[in-house]
């Protein structure tokens, strides 16, 4: 009950501001009643004293500090069990009234439950996603003590490259010279090929791993000895799945597997690698094999700067801090970098959990999620959920008139403030739990959609239920219920029963109008931002796909040769009627895959990295590259030694200032690449080599001699595409019987290259639609409520002669104003965000169009506008006689 | 142990209460302590000690009359109980008996 202390309010009011109210409240709340009065008095006395000596501000500050300091075991009030008991007893009554009010106002209940359910389903999705990401590599027993050596590679010419891989050398040095490390293991990627057992041939992918692999990681061996399985050369450890494919039900231990020309012996059988592991493989081969295979061929196998294929992981004992290892790594960096010129290679440490959730590194061994993406997802879900909570808050407070009598009666019967508070919180939590049930169904649907969005996501997470996930779901519902219900509950708990019961119109339902308006503006601002973001993003995405790259990609089918020699297949393909021409290239450019090497001109000191693609003589015509001067390759050497010609773009002339950048005069000039002198026979107009994020840089074409690997580019012109593709596939099968053909149209590949972008757009687009719907629902509720409340006023106005148009204007004016305000906040914000943050990452992009912004506004505003007008019109058209009669 | 042993600060507070007679309430005790010992007596500390002394029933307390000072809140006055007086006297006797057995020269010159 509200106890008013007249003496207190009278003495306090006219004077200077007293101690902070919240501090006083806090003290009243926690302090034992028998100590309270004296303590308050003491603090007041000190407060007055401090005010005269130290000033107002300081005194208030000290007061707050003291209140916090007095929070001690002996001052704390014991929990009020009677109160809790009453809550418990009254629960049945609360539930009953809640149910009645839900059923009585079907529209509002529907808006609340649907809004909360939809938004919570997004929340559930994000929770299970984040839970999966956090659960990565959880199965390793020593997960908290495992660290990975990561590398930074720097040359004077290029920005630094951060790598997840490192050198074999650092692994060996750590093992031999640094004390205080429990275990070091070295892995190398690139193991694999076609495994043959008898007649069966199965492609295999995996890693080279040394004998300590099983002492660092927890991959349980079903058969074989973990200490020796990866010790000897040509040992092979298979996962259960792979073993089944190769050997069926036969026990694989001790059997042999042929890969290329080598024979491996199976020494172990592993349980399948869990999905949530950043290291994935079909099979492991002993690292000693790799050493014996490559160390002889490659003199730099153990080199400090051979950092592209190896991974080093270590386990530290519990007592060792990573800093001590880091210190020895810095020592190695200094010593080794003094021995190499023109580049620096620095190693450092990374804990295991950052391997799956951490900064993006090149040569990552498995999928990596950058924390920013996770935060963005959490942020999106939060905005949506808060928006639905706003709806609940708004509608509950707006409709408080209907329930204030109930609260009044409860209070008169003896309910305390805290009881009413509890009742309304219980109600909102109940509704949130109801919404949770609905949202679970939606979640199951969303999950399949989300996983189908991209193979990357499907590989990354499974989104399965677990105890922790379900617990978080329920927690989410509780939190949502609390957030949505706290303001209405506070509002109801403060209702003065006498006033309400005497005359309910005294209840100031329009007192919190500013709050409600702000919430609506917030909702619409976010909706607009999301929608315009989606539209602008989509427009940019379309422009990337249709961008003029400087060459054509139309009707070109790129076939991955998978290590086969291309010439035979190319000849076969030329026989097919639908095929115009076939060319060969090492890379398919403009997709993000790049390769380059250094070039020198006359000055032997001046070298620069030039991007490279090796192609045959058919490549330039098929892709319609524009020659500014010179010709296509004139000589077609059979071996790499005979190579003598090179074709470059304008940027190369500019970089080295060849022949004063005059294409005609540059012909015949010689440049040095890979210690070979090559003559420029052609100069090409600049074209795009990387994606839209990269600027056009120096680029060269070299001749593709008859080597294995690379791609065939098949120019297709046919009316019967399926038939042509079928014959292409047939031709492939005559050349390679093991691998399925991997052929994609160039345009489709470009689309794939921007897939991350399109996934982001789709996710934000989805969120945008939800945000708009939820905001729309909330606005609908508010409009319906306001017009209903003002029905009598409208009728009187009408009787007195107001026109329908005038009434619609009167009723909708405020809402339209809110929408306009939201647009004024949202549009500049989105524009600036794209202009300053997003698009600066893309060297080539189209300017942000006003049309997208306008369309966004229309999409959001039109339904809202129509709804407002139709609702107000409905109210304005009511027969005033009927309304006024039914008093 | 409770009720038999006095801590150093407890003893000081108890003595102050006895000295202040009828005016012994928390703020006044703090001020008096500060005046005599010269060290800052924090309200929080004194309050806790008063609470403990009352728990040990060395002091008892009652609320005074309401005045317009202190925001209209009443003061809690403390007085030393019989047990408190016994404890004080005992503490004094312990000290004196120890003082008596110290040879005179041992502490000379340190004053």
Interface residues (C-beta under 8 A of the other chain):
Chain A: X7 X8 X11 X12 X18 X35 X37 X38 X39 X40 X41 X42 X44 X45 X46 X48 X66 X69 X70 X72 X74
Chain B: X25 X26 X27 X43 X44 X47 X48 X51 X63 X68 X69 X70 X71 X72 X73 X74 X75 X76
